Amino acid sequence: MQTSPTQKSPLAPEVEAELQMFAQQVAALRSGERDPDDFKRFRLENGVYGIRDTTDQHMIRVKIRFGALSADQLDALADIAEQFTPTQHGHITTRQDVQFHHIALADVPTVLRRLADCGLTTREACGNTVRNVACCPIAGIAPDGPFDVTPYADAVSSFFLRNPLNQNLPRKFKIAFEGCTTDHAKVAIHDLGIVAQLRDGRRGFQLYVAGGLGPIPLSAQLLEDFTPEELLFPSIEAVLRIFDRHGNRKDRNRARLKFVLKDWGLEKFRELWLAERKIALLTRSGRHDWRVPMTEEGPPPRLDTPAQPAPQTPAYARWRVTNCFAQKQAGYFGVHVRCPLGDLTHGQMRAVAAVARRFCGGRMRATITQNLLLRWVRERDLPAVYRELDAHALALHEADHVADITRCPGADTCQLGITHSRGLAAALDDLFQNGLASDPALQHLSIKISGCPNSCGQHHIADLGFYGNARTLDGHQVAHYRLLLGGGTTLREATFGEAIMALPAKRVPDAVKKILSHFRDTRQNGETFQTFTQRLGPEHFKQFLAEFAELPRYAERPDLYGDLGLEGEFKVKLGKGECAA
């Protein structure tokens, strides 16, 4: 498992060559010797995106491979946030990556080298390639699950990094590993979801193929019920070969693997995949023994940390309930660090790194819910961990509960963002400060927000999902959010939320409060939010929320015609998307 070295060591030759090449290309671009459009694809291969309204500042996406992060690496990310970003913070993504926004083009080569020095990379964090391999963050410490999938996620991530097979796919390709009986990795929304199985003492996997979100969401389907571990790599390679050969390269809107399966049907796809796997077994990946050594992650060295009495406060008691869970290893706990709206300041990064270094051997995981997870915390150290996190405004309870909102960057930086999704997330966060989030009937619901239909905030699979759009009312453009209800995932399938209606952005918090109160007060015994919304149906909610859909005349309430998180008048301003340019 890759961790940050304590001393700088020479970089691998291919890494050093890439860094030098990037610096040369930036210099050529700035001198006018390199065409900006030609440079675009090159920088995207290296995880560097454009940002709206500027050509000389960029977003850098750092791959946190399978979510594993060391304290030294988090310190390095803190240095980058402090020295190179105007906001001095980083953002955790729904693929367990970290993004930095508004980094000057001239500084990008320096930032990439800083990342390489601590064992991190941006290579293939975007573009038409295998993206960051996601992994269940509690794999190996969860009370359930057949075995730890982390070594497999690590090996797959390493195998496809810089692999010629996936340097020019028709579109991006996403892989996720799940090692538990609960779907922490959201298997069904991935191009390839890999779920640990143990059959008669033999390790293997269920393979789910061709899921995805975006404007046309499709749930992954079961490709093979049991794939022995020695066939895992040829199986993945066979899927990629099919995608590379048959994916739609003419229509970008139908270029994902899910459309190949939709056009062919599962049986044809499986037949061709099995044939392709036989070929792979005779060539490339099939010529290697890909059985992964299972080295169980062990506890960190015991440090002499004196036990502290637990704070006798409701906040600590609630934090213990919502943010801490007992590991399968007796005496140890996993601790979720809830990162407000997915953001961490440089000071908060250093604080978490210090806590991890002191209490759990410097090991942590980024999660797809945009938080951090500390692993191997001794139960006796939980009060001390809480106090140190609390000193940096990071002892927020409700991790992975309804108040812990997932959101994309939105129109603040994204070229395709219509609305400022961070503003809505902040407004809903304010809504939950009155205790609503701790109501037992509501606490396990999820809210996810995207600033456009592309679902980077995963709005399709939330109990309450929102994506940004715009409408013209009384001669003025008004930010709106389309409301979806009843989404979610299991290990076997994704259920996509039912589209209900569009709501003006500034009316959404009141609508959310009314929806949650309605569910709390009228649900039937044992009814989940998903079954509640299915029973009542879309028409019920359209009528129930009708009061929020319209606005008074602009002259009466001009304040309602803007967007949450935006000062001044709202105007749609879109650039050219770079997700796979």
C-alpha positions in Angstrom: 0.0 0.0 0.0 1.5 3.3 -1.0 2.3 5.8 1.7 4.4 8.9 1.9 8.1 8.5 2.4 9.6 10.2 5.4 12.5 11.4 3.3 12.5 12.4 -0.3 13.7 9.6 -2.5 14.4 9.6 -6.3 11.3 9.5 -8.4 10.7 6.6 -10.8 12.1 7.5 -14.2 8.7 7.6 -15.9 7.4 10.0 -13.2 10.4 12.3 -13.5 10.0 12.3 -17.3 6.3 13.2 -17.1 7.1 16.1 -14.7 9.8 17.5 -16.9 7.6 17.1 -20.0 4.7 19.0 -18.3 7.0 21.8 -17.2 8.3 22.1 -20.8 4.8 22.1 -22.3 3.6 24.8 -19.9 6.6 26.9 -20.8 5.9 26.4 -24.5 2.3 27.3 -24.0 3.1 30.5 -22.2 5.6 31.5 -24.9 3.1 30.9 -27.6 4.9 27.9 -29.1 2.1 25.4 -28.1 -1.5 25.6 -29.3 -3.9 25.8 -26.3 -6.3 23.2 -27.8 -3.4 20.8 -28.2 -2.3 21.5 -24.7 -5.8 20.8 -23.3 -5.7 17.0 -23.9 -2.2 16.8 -22.5 -3.0 18.6 -19.3 -6.2 16.5 -18.9 -4.3 13.3 -19.1 -2.4 14.7 -16.1 -5.4 15.6 -14.0 -5.4 19.4 -14.8 -8.8 20.9 -15.6 -9.8 24.3 -16.9 -11.9 26.6 -14.7 -14.7 28.9 -15.9 -13.9 32.5 -16.7 -10.1 32.1 -16.8 -7.5 30.5 -19.0 -4.5 30.9 -16.6 -5.9 29.2 -13.5 -6.7 25.5 -13.2 -8.3 22.8 -11.0 -5.9 20.0 -10.1 -7.4 16.6 -9.2 -5.2 14.5 -7.1 -5.8 10.7 -7.2 -6.0 9.3 -3.7 -5.6 5.7 -4.9 -8.4 3.5 -3.5 -8.9 6.3 -0.9 -5.8 5.5 1.2 -4.0 8.5 2.5 -1.1 8.9 5.0 -0.6 11.7 7.4 2.5 12.8 5.5 0.5 13.0 2.3 -2.2 15.0 4.0 0.4 17.4 5.3 1.7 17.8 1.7 -1.8 18.5 0.5 -2.2 21.1 3.2 1.0 22.8 2.0 -0.4 23.0 -1.5 -3.7 24.4 -0.3 -1.9 27.1 1.7 0.7 28.1 -0.8 -1.0 27.8 -4.2 -4.8 28.2 -3.8 -6.5 31.6 -3.1 -9.1 29.9 -0.8 -6.4 27.8 1.0 -8.6 24.7 1.1 -9.1 21.4 -0.8 -12.2 19.5 -1.7 -12.8 15.8 -1.3 -14.7 14.2 -4.3 -17.1 11.4 -4.6 -14.3 9.3 -6.1 -12.1 9.7 -3.1 -9.9 12.2 -4.8 -8.9 15.7 -3.6 -9.3 18.8 -5.8 -7.6 22.2 -5.6 -9.1 25.1 -7.5 -7.7 28.3 -9.0 -4.1 27.2 -9.1 -2.1 29.4 -11.5 -0.8 27.7 -14.6 2.7 28.8 -13.8 2.5 26.9 -10.5 1.1 23.7 -11.8 4.4 22.0 -12.5 5.6 22.8 -9.0 2.4 21.4 -7.5 2.7 18.2 -9.6 6.3 17.7 -8.4 5.2 18.3 -4.7 2.6 15.6 -5.1 5.0 13.1 -6.7 7.5 13.7 -3.9 4.9 12.4 -1.4 3.8 9.4 -3.5 0.7 11.0 -5.1 -0.2 11.5 -8.7 -2.8 13.3 -10.9 -2.1 11.0 -13.8 -5.4 9.7 -15.3 -7.5 11.5 -12.7 -9.6 12.7 -15.7 -9.8 12.0 -19.4 -10.9 8.9 -21.4 -9.2 6.4 -19.2 -9.6 4.3 -16.1 -10.3 6.8 -13.4 -9.3 6.5 -9.7 -10.2 3.0 -8.5 -12.7 3.4 -5.6 -12.8 1.1 -2.6 -15.0 0.6 0.4 -13.3 2.8 3.1 -13.9 0.3 5.9 -12.6 -2.7 4.0 -10.5 -4.8 6.4 -12.0 -3.4 9.6 -15.7 -3.8 9.0 -17.6 -6.2 11.3 -18.9 -8.0 8.2 -17.5 -8.9 4.8 -15.6 -12.0 3.7 -12.1 -10.5 3.2 -10.3 -7.2 2.8 -10.5 -6.0 -0.8 -8.0 -3.2 -0.3 -5.0 -5.2 -1.7 -7.0 -6.0 -4.8 -8.0 -2.3 -5.3 -4.3 -1.4 -4.9 -3.1 -3.9 -7.4 -5.8 -3.0 -10.0 -5.0 0.7 -9.6 -1.3 0.0 -10.1 -1.9 -2.3 -13.1 -3.9 0.3 -15.1 -1.9 3.4 -14.2 -0.1 4.3 -17.5 -1.3 1.1 -19.0 -1.4 1.5 -22.9 -4.7 -0.4 -22.9 -6.7 2.4 -21.4 -5.0 5.6 -22.6 -7.6 6.4 -25.3 -10.9 4.8 -24.4 -14.1 6.0 -25.9 -15.0 7.6 -22.5 -14.0 7.4 -18.9 -14.2 4.1 -17.1 -14.9 3.7 -13.3 -14.1 0.8 -11.1 -15.2 0.2 -7.5 -14.4 -2.5 -4.9 -16.8 -3.5 -2.1 -15.8 -5.9 0.7 -18.8 -5.6 2.9 -22.4 -6.8 2.9 -23.5 -3.1 2.9 -22.9 -1.1 -0.3 -20.4 1.6 0.8 -18.8 1.8 -2.6 -22.0 2.3 -4.7 -21.2 -0.7 -6.9 -24.2 -0.4 -9.2 -23.3 3.0 -10.6 -19.9 2.0 -11.8 -18.7 0.7 -15.2 -17.3 -2.3 -13.2 -18.4 -3.1 -9.6 -16.4 -5.8 -7.9 -17.8 -7.4 -4.7 -15.9 -9.8 -2.5 -17.2 -13.3 -2.2 -16.0 -16.4 -0.3 -17.2 -19.7 -1.7 -16.1 -22.9 0.0 -13.1 -21.1 1.4 -12.1 -19.8 -2.0 -11.7 -16.0 -2.6 -13.4 -14.5 -5.5 -15.8 -11.7 -6.7 -19.2 -10.9 -8.1 -18.8 -8.7 -11.2 -21.3 -6.0 -12.0 -21.0 -4.2 -15.3 -22.1 -1.1 -17.2 -23.6 1.1 -14.5 -23.4 4.9 -14.6 -25.2 8.1 -13.7 -25.3 11.3 -15.9 -28.4 12.5 -17.7 -29.3 8.9 -18.6 -28.6 6.7 -15.5 -28.4 3.0 -15.8 -27.9 0.4 -13.1 -25.0 -2.1 -13.4 -26.0 -5.7 -14.2 -24.5 -9.0 -12.8 -21.9 -10.2 -15.3 -20.6 -13.1 -13.3 -21.7 -14.5 -10.0 -18.3 -15.8 -9.0 -15.0 -14.8 -10.5 -12.1 -16.6 -8.9 -9.4 -14.2 -7.7 -6.9 -15.5 -10.3 -9.3 -14.5 -13.1 -9.9 -11.0 -11.8 -7.3 -9.1 -14.0 -8.1 -11.0 -17.2 -11.8 -10.3 -16.5 -11.3 -6.6 -16.1 -9.1 -6.4 -19.1 -11.7 -8.2 -21.2 -14.3 -5.6 -20.3 -11.9 -2.8 -21.2 -11.1 -4.5 -24.5 -14.7 -4.7 -25.4 -15.3 -1.1 -24.4 -12.2 0.1 -26.4 -13.3 -1.7 -29.5 -17.1 -1.2 -29.4 -17.7 2.0 -27.4 -19.2 4.9 -29.4 -16.5 7.3 -30.4 -18.8 9.4 -32.6 -21.4 10.5 -30.1 -19.9 11.6 -26.8 -23.4 11.5 -25.2 -23.6 7.7 -25.8 -19.9 6.9 -25.3 -20.0 5.2 -21.9 -20.0 1.4 -21.5 -23.6 1.4 -20.3 -24.7 2.2 -23.9 -22.8 -0.8 -25.3 -24.7 -3.1 -22.9 -28.0 -1.3 -23.5 -27.6 -1.8 -27.3 -26.5 -5.4 -27.1 -28.3 -6.8 -24.1 -26.6 -8.7 -21.2 -26.4 -12.1 -22.9 -24.6 -10.9 -26.0 -22.3 -8.8 -23.8 -21.5 -11.8 -21.6 -20.8 -14.1 -24.5 -18.4 -11.7 -26.1 -16.8 -10.9 -22.8 -16.1 -14.6 -22.0 -14.5 -15.0 -25.5 -12.4 -11.9 -24.9 -11.3 -13.2 -21.5 -10.0 -16.4 -23.1 -7.9 -14.3 -25.4 -6.7 -12.2 -22.4 -5.7 -15.4 -20.6 -3.4 -16.3 -23.5 -1.8 -12.9 -23.8 -1.2 -9.8 -21.6 -2.7 -10.1 -18.1 -3.5 -13.8 -18.4 0.2 -14.6 -18.5 0.8 -13.6 -14.9 -0.2 -15.0 -11.5 -2.5 -12.3 -10.2 -3.3 -13.9 -6.9 -2.8 -11.1 -4.4 -1.0 -11.8 -1.1 -3.5 -11.2 1.7 -1.6 -9.2 4.3 -4.1 -8.2 6.9 -3.7 -4.6 8.0 -2.7 -4.6 11.7 -2.9 -2.1 14.5 -0.4 0.8 14.7 2.4 0.7 17.2 1.0 1.5 20.7 1.9 5.0 21.7 1.9 6.2 25.3 -1.2 8.4 25.0 -2.8 8.9 28.4 -6.5 8.2 28.6 -8.8 11.1 28.9 -12.3 11.2 30.5 -15.1 11.5 28.0 -16.7 14.9 27.7 -20.0 14.9 29.5 -21.8 16.8 26.7 -24.7 15.9 24.3 -22.4 16.8 21.3 -19.8 14.2 22.3 -22.5 11.6 23.0 -24.0 12.2 19.6 -20.6 12.1 17.9 -19.9 8.7 19.5 -23.2 7.4 18.0 -23.0 8.8 14.5 -19.2 9.1 13.7 -17.6 6.1 15.5 -18.0 2.3 15.0 -16.4 -0.7 16.5 -14.0 -2.5 14.2 -14.0 -6.3 13.9 -10.6 -6.0 15.8 -11.5 -5.8 19.5 -10.8 -2.6 21.2 -10.4 -0.5 18.0 -12.7 2.0 16.3 -13.2 3.7 13.0 -13.8 7.4 13.3 -15.5 9.4 10.6 -14.2 13.0 10.3 -17.0 14.9 8.7 -15.6 17.5 6.4 -18.1 20.4 6.0 -19.5 20.3 2.4 -16.5 18.2 1.5 -14.0 21.0 2.2 -11.0 21.2 4.4 -8.8 24.2 5.1 -5.0 23.8 5.2 -5.1 24.1 8.9 -7.8 21.4 9.2 -5.8 19.1 7.0 -2.8 19.5 9.2 -4.9 18.9 12.3 -6.3 15.6 10.9 -2.8 14.6 9.9 -1.6 15.2 13.5 -4.5 13.3 15.0 -3.9 10.3 12.6 -0.2 10.3 13.3 -0.7 10.4 17.1 -3.6 7.9 17.4 -3.8 5.6 14.4 -0.4 5.2 12.9 -1.0 8.0 10.3 -3.5 5.9 8.3 -6.8 7.2 7.0 -9.2 6.9 4.0 -11.0 9.4 1.9 -14.7 8.3 1.5 -17.1 8.7 -1.4 -19.3 10.7 1.0 -16.6 13.4 0.9 -15.2 12.7 4.4 -12.1 11.2 6.0 -12.1 8.0 8.0 -9.5 7.4 10.7 -8.8 3.7 11.2 -7.4 1.8 14.2 -8.3 4.3 16.9 -8.2 2.7 20.4 -11.5 3.1 22.2 -9.7 4.7 25.1 -8.4 7.4 22.8 -11.8 8.5 21.4 -12.3 11.4 23.9 -8.8 12.8 23.0 -9.5 12.4 19.3 -12.8 14.2 19.7 -11.2 17.1 21.6 -8.4 17.6 19.0 -10.9 17.5 16.2 -13.2 19.8 18.0 -10.5 22.4 18.4 -10.5 22.7 14.6 -14.2 22.6 14.0 -14.1 19.0 12.8 -15.9 17.2 15.6 -19.1 17.5 13.6 -21.5 14.7 14.3 -24.0 13.2 11.8 -21.3 11.8 9.5 -23.0 9.9 6.7 -26.4 11.0 8.0 -29.0 13.3 6.5 -27.1 16.5 7.5 -24.0 15.2 5.8 -24.7 16.5 2.3 -22.9 15.4 -0.8 -22.4 18.1 -3.4 -20.3 18.9 -6.5 -18.3 22.2 -6.9 -21.1 23.6 -9.2 -20.9 26.9 -11.0 -18.3 28.3 -8.6 -15.7 26.6 -10.7 -17.1 24.0 -13.1 -17.5 24.9 -16.8 -20.8 23.0 -17.0 -22.2 24.1 -13.7 -25.6 25.9 -13.9 -26.2 26.6 -10.2 -24.0 27.1 -7.2 -24.5 23.8 -5.5 -22.3 24.7 -2.6 -24.7 27.5 -1.7 -27.7 25.1 -1.5 -25.6 22.7 0.5 -24.7 25.4 2.9 -28.3 26.6 3.2 -29.5 23.0 4.0 -26.6 22.7 6.5 -28.1 25.7 8.3 -31.5 24.1 8.2 -30.2 21.1 10.1 -28.8 23.2 13.0 -32.1 23.1 14.8 -32.0 19.4 15.7 -34.0 18.1 12.7 -31.1 16.0 11.6 -31.0 13.9 14.8 -34.6 12.8 14.5 -34.5 9.0 14.4 -36.9 8.9 11.5 -34.8 11.1 9.4 -31.2 10.6 10.3 -30.3 7.9 7.8 -31.7 9.7 4.8 -29.3 11.1 2.2 -29.3 14.4 0.3 -27.1 14.9 -2.8 -26.7 18.0 -5.0 -25.4 18.5 -8.5 -25.1 21.9 -10.2 -26.2 20.4 -13.6 -27.8 17.2 -14.9 -24.4 15.3 -15.1 -24.7 13.9 -11.6 -21.2 14.5 -10.2 -23.0 15.0 -6.9 -24.8 11.6 -7.4 -28.3 13.2 -7.1 -29.9 10.1 -8.8 -29.1 7.8 -5.9 -30.2 10.0 -3.0 -33.4 10.0 -0.9 -33.6 13.6 -1.8 -31.6 14.5 -4.9 -31.3 17.9 -6.6 -29.7 19.1 -9.9 -29.4 22.6 -11.1 -31.3 24.1 -14.0 -32.6 27.5 -14.9 -36.0 29.1 -15.9 -37.1 32.5 -16.9 -39.8 34.1 -14.6 -41.1 37.6 -15.0 -38.4 38.4 -17.5 -35.5 37.2 -15.3 -33.4 34.1 -15.2 -33.9 32.2 -12.0 -31.8 29.4 -10.6 -33.8 26.3 -10.1 -33.2 22.8 -8.8 -34.9 19.7 -10.1 -36.1 17.6 -7.2 -35.8 13.8 -7.3 -37.1 11.5 -4.6 -36.5 7.9 -3.5 -33.1 7.0 -5.0 -30.6 4.6 -3.4 -28.4 1.6 -4.0 -27.8 -1.9 -2.8 -25.1 -4.3 -3.7 -27.2 -5.6 -6.5 -28.9 -2.6 -8.1 -29.4 1.1 -8.1 -32.8 2.7 -7.8 -32.9 6.1 -9.3 -34.9 8.9 -7.8 -38.2 9.9 -9.4 -38.2 13.3 -10.9 -40.8 15.5 -9.2 -40.6 19.1 -10.2 -38.3 22.1 -10.5 -38.1 24.5 -7.5 -36.5 28.0 -7.4 -33.2 27.6 -5.6 -34.1 29.9 -2.7 -37.3 28.0 -2.0 -35.6 24.6 -1.8 -34.7 24.7 2.0 -38.3 25.3 2.9 -39.4 22.5 0.6 -36.9 20.1 2.1 -38.1 20.9 5.6 -41.7 20.2 4.5 -40.8 16.9 2.9 -38.9 15.7 5.9 -41.6 16.7 8.3 -44.2 15.0 6.1 -42.2 11.7 6.1 -41.7 11.9 9.9 -45.3 12.6 10.7 -47.2 10.4 8.2 -45.0 7.4 7.3 -46.4 3.9 8.0 -44.8 1.5 10.4 -41.4 0.4 9.2 -41.7 2.4 6.0 -38.5 3.6 4.4 -38.3 6.9 2.6 -38.0 5.1 -0.7 -41.2 3.0 -0.1 -42.9 6.2 1.3 -42.3 8.1 -1.9 -43.2 5.1 -4.1 -46.5 4.7 -2.2 -47.5 8.4 -2.5 -46.2 8.9 -6.1 -44.9 11.9 -8.0 -48.3 13.6 -8.4 -48.8 13.7 -4.6 -45.5 15.6 -4.1 -46.2 18.0 -7.0 -49.3 19.1 -5.3 -47.8 19.0 -1.8 -45.0 21.3 -2.9 -46.9 23.5 -5.3 -46.5 26.5 -3.0 -42.8 26.6 -3.5 -42.8 26.3 -7.3 -43.9 29.8 -8.1 -42.5 33.2 -7.2 -44.1 36.6 -6.7 -43.4 39.3 -9.2 -39.8 40.4 -9.4 -40.7 43.9 -8.2 -42.2 42.4 -5.0 -39.4 40.0 -4.1 -36.3 40.4 -6.2 -34.3 38.6 -3.5 -35.9 35.3 -4.5 -34.7 35.5 -8.1 -31.1 34.8 -7.5 -29.1 31.7 -6.5 -28.0 30.5 -3.2 -24.3 31.2 -2.8 -24.3 33.9 -5.4 -24.3 37.6 -4.9 -26.2 39.7 -7.5 -28.3 38.6 -10.4 -28.3 35.0 -11.6 -27.2 34.4 -15.2 -26.5 31.0 -16.8 -23.0 31.0 -18.1 -21.7 27.7 -19.5 -18.3 26.8 -20.9 -17.1 23.7 -22.7 -17.0 20.7 -20.5 -13.6 19.0 -20.1 -14.6 15.8 -18.4 -13.4 13.9 -21.4 -12.2 16.5 -23.9 
